[in-house]
Amino acid sequence: MRKAPSLWIRIPLYIAIIVIMLLVNLPFIWMLVTAFKDESEVFTLPPKFYPNFFDFRNFAGAMAQIPMGRYLFNSLFVALSVTLLQLLFNSFAAYGLSRLRFKGRDFIFLILVGTLMVPPEVTLVPVSYTHLRAHETVLDLVCRLLLEKKKTQNKNYMKKTEHVK
């Protein structure tokens, strides 16, 4: 069994990890703090990190200009319905391929595993082409995402949901 490093080695290591974490997350923290600043505070030189007071009017203005509630509902509906339907259908397929014995089962399994090896970049052009057509409903988007062979839900997510009304 290996002995744990001494305290004098762990403390500088933890300090270095915390400093690196702060440096990596600094742009996100700056964006979050700037969202609460007044417009005059955003463009002051030299810039201040903390606002004088936290202004929530920026969020109210953003909600008034775009239908954020509808966008959030569309995103949640598409993500949850595709996830639940994928779980349902894939569970049936997994049970059938693992427990039932039938002719061609190994071939179907090989085809299924073979399609998983195709990188998502190969399907980018055909999937983008089908999304360029006039698809107006959320149900159409759910069906299209459900029928796609490979899901890259985070990649091109905004592109897939921007046409949903």
Buried (B, 14 or more C-beta within 10 A) or exposed (E): EEEEEEEEEEEEEEEEEEEEEEEEEEEEEEEEBBBBBBEEBEEEEEEEEEBEEEBEEBEEEEEEEEEEEEBEEBBEBBBEBBEEBBEEEEEEEEEEBEEEEEEEEEEEEEEEEEEEEEEBEEBEEEBEEEBEEEBEEBEBBBBBBEEBEEEBEEEBEEEBBEBBE
